[in-house]
Amino acid sequence: MGMANESDVKRWFQEGKKMGAIYMVVASDMTLFEDQPRYIMKDEKPLDKIMVWQKKKLKVGPMYNINENFAPQLAKNFPKINKKKPSDDFF
């Protein structure tokens, strides 16, 4: 699969919501060089889960709160590229 893009993260967020997760984490498998979703459920402690994933050689990336608005969280992790021309900065 490779690196996650915005549509991957959106799909994983929705899947987590359906599962009843409270957090969705984008984790990178450093042996397969791919991103994958990891979920934290209500009865689990986030720090404990993260430590387990790190022991499994997963690099923990952005964490999304399933109970909060998705769009601002996504925008924070996938900022839009500034489309103005370099010359615009000089005038």
N, C-alpha and C positions, 0 to 999 in steps of 0.2 A: 504494500500500500504506500509506503513512504511517509512523507510529512503530511500532517493533517492540514486541511484547508478549512475555510469558513463553513462550507456545506457539511463537511465531516463533523465538525464540532457541533453544529446545529442539530444534526441527526442524532449524535451521541447524547446531547442534552435532552432531547425529546425522549430518547430511549430510557434515560435515567429517570425522567419524570414518570414514565409509565411503570417503571420498576419500583418506584417509591423511594428512590435514593435521595439523600439530602445534598450530596456533593458529587460532581463529576470532575475527574482529573484527567488531563491529557498527559499520558506517560509515554516516554520514548524508550523502546526496546533497543538498547545499544548493540545487541548482537544481530538483530534483524534489520536495523536502521529503519524502523517504522514507528509511527505514533499509534497509540491505541487508547481507548477509553478505560478508565478504572472508576468504580463507583464506591461511595461510602454510604452505608445505610444508617437509619436512625439509631440503631443500637450499637453502632461501631464508633470507635474513637479515631478521628482523622489522623492524629500523629502516629498511633499504632499501625494503622494501615500503610501510611507513607513509609514508615521504617521497614515494614515487610517488603514493600515494593522495591525499596532501595537495595535490600539484601538480595533481591532477585535480579539485580543489575538494570533496574528500570530508572530512568532519569525522570523525576517528577517535574512536570511543567505546570501550566496554568490550572487553577482550581476554580470551578464554577459552582456557585450556590444555586441549586435547583429551585429554591423557593424565592429567588429574586429575579427581577426582570433580566432576561437574557441579553437583549441588545446592548446595554451599556457595558456589560461584562465582556461581550465579544469585541466591542469597539476598543476596549482597553488592550486586548491581546492581538487584535488585527487592525491596527490604525490604518486609515486610508492614506494613500500616498498623495502628497501635495502635488497638484497638477500644474502649478504655475511655472512659467519658464524661468530659467536662471537669470535672465536679463531683467525680469520684473523686480528683483531685489535691488537693483542699482538705480531705479528711477522713481 
